[in-house]
Amino acid sequence: MIMDGLLRWIETHEVLLAWLGVISAVVFVVSLAAVPWFVARIPTEYFYSGRRSVLPWARHHPALRWPLLVLKNVVGI
Protein backbone atom coordinates (compact mmCIF):
# COMPACT_ATOMS: atom_id res chain seq x y z
CA MET A 1 0.00 0.00 0.00
CA ILE A 2 2.74 2.45 0.96
CA MET A 3 4.95 1.26 -1.90
CA ASP A 4 2.15 1.84 -4.42
CA GLY A 5 1.75 5.42 -3.22
CA LEU A 6 5.48 5.99 -3.31
CA LEU A 7 5.83 4.58 -6.81
CA ARG A 8 2.90 6.70 -7.97
CA TRP A 9 4.50 9.81 -6.47
CA ILE A 10 7.81 9.02 -8.20
CA GLU A 11 6.06 8.53 -11.53
CA THR A 12 4.25 11.86 -11.25
CA HIS A 13 7.39 13.75 -10.26
CA GLU A 14 9.94 12.31 -12.69
CA VAL A 15 11.02 15.72 -13.99
CA LEU A 16 11.56 17.06 -10.47
CA LEU A 17 13.61 14.02 -9.51
CA ALA A 18 15.67 14.30 -12.69
CA TRP A 19 16.47 17.95 -11.93
CA LEU A 20 17.36 17.07 -8.36
CA GLY A 21 19.73 14.40 -9.66
CA VAL A 22 21.41 16.85 -12.05
CA ILE A 23 21.75 19.49 -9.34
CA SER A 24 23.19 16.91 -6.94
CA ALA A 25 25.76 15.81 -9.52
CA VAL A 26 26.81 19.41 -10.22
CA VAL A 27 27.15 20.21 -6.52
CA PHE A 28 29.20 17.03 -6.05
CA VAL A 29 31.63 17.93 -8.84
CA VAL A 30 31.95 21.53 -7.67
CA SER A 31 32.65 20.38 -4.10
CA LEU A 32 35.35 18.01 -5.36
CA ALA A 33 37.09 21.01 -6.89
CA ALA A 34 36.34 23.46 -4.08
CA VAL A 35 37.56 21.46 -1.09
CA PRO A 36 41.20 21.20 -2.23
CA TRP A 37 41.08 24.87 -3.24
CA PHE A 38 39.91 25.89 0.24
CA VAL A 39 42.37 23.56 1.99
CA ALA A 40 45.25 24.99 -0.03
CA ARG A 41 44.36 28.46 1.22
CA ILE A 42 44.49 27.59 4.94
CA PRO A 43 47.38 29.51 6.49
CA THR A 44 50.39 27.30 7.21
CA GLU A 45 50.27 28.05 10.94
CA TYR A 46 46.49 27.71 11.30
CA PHE A 47 46.66 24.60 13.53
CA TYR A 48 49.86 25.59 15.33
CA SER A 49 49.32 27.16 18.74
CA GLY A 50 52.93 28.20 19.30
CA ARG A 51 53.60 26.03 22.31
CA ARG A 52 53.12 22.40 23.06
CA SER A 53 50.47 21.59 25.63
CA VAL A 54 51.63 19.65 28.65
CA LEU A 55 49.50 16.68 29.62
CA PRO A 56 48.36 16.59 33.26
CA TRP A 57 50.31 13.42 34.04
CA ALA A 58 53.49 14.37 32.15
CA ARG A 59 55.19 15.73 35.27
CA HIS A 60 54.57 12.59 37.32
CA HIS A 61 57.11 9.84 37.93
CA PRO A 62 57.41 7.36 35.00
CA ALA A 63 56.08 4.56 37.21
CA LEU A 64 52.83 6.52 37.53
CA ARG A 65 52.87 8.13 34.09
CA TRP A 66 52.82 4.87 32.08
CA PRO A 67 49.82 3.30 33.86
CA LEU A 68 47.93 6.59 33.49
CA LEU A 69 48.76 6.69 29.79
CA VAL A 70 47.60 3.09 29.31
CA LEU A 71 44.42 3.81 31.29
CA LYS A 72 43.70 6.89 29.15
CA ASN A 73 44.03 4.86 25.95
CA VAL A 74 41.93 1.97 27.25
CA VAL A 75 39.16 4.36 28.28
CA GLY A 76 39.40 6.00 24.86
CA ILE A 77 38.85 2.68 23.13
N, C-alpha and C positions, 0 to 999 in steps of 0.2 A: 504494500500500500504506500509506504513512504518512498520506496524506490521508484514506483510509477510516477509519483508527483515530482520527484527529483529529476527523473529522465524527461518528463514533460517540460519542466522549467528549463532544463539545459537545451532542449530542442527549440524552445521559443526564444531563447536568448543566445543563439549561436554567434551572432555578430558581436554582441557585447563581450562574450568570452574570447572570441578571436582577437578583438582589440586589446583586451586585458593581457592576453598572451604575448602580443607584439610589444606592448608597453613594458611588460615584465622582462622580455628579452633585451630590449634597448637599455633599460635601467641596469640589468646585469652586466652588459658589455661596458657601459659607461663606468660602472663601479669598478670593474676590473682594471680600467685605465686610471681611474681617479685615485684609488687607494695607494698605489706606488707613488703617484705624483705627490700626494699629501705626505706620505711617509718620508719621501726624499726632502721635503721642506721643513721637517722637524729640526730645530736647532741641535747642534751636536752635543751640547751640554744640557739638554732638556731633562734627562733623567738623572743627572749627576747633581748631588746635593752639596758637594764640596768637602764633606767630611764623612768618614765612615761611621756608621752607628755602632755603638758598643752594646752587645747583648747583655742582658741582666746578669747572666751567670758567667760571663767571660772573665771576671775578676776573681772568681772562686778558685780554690785549689783544684788541680787536675783530677784528683780522686772524686771530687764532687761534680766537677764540670762535665765529665764524660757521661755519668749516669743521667744527669739532667738533659744533656743533648740527646741521648737515646730515648729518654722519656718523651721529650718534645716531639721527636720524629714518630714515635709509636702513636702518640695521641693524634698527630697530624694524619696518620694513615687511617 
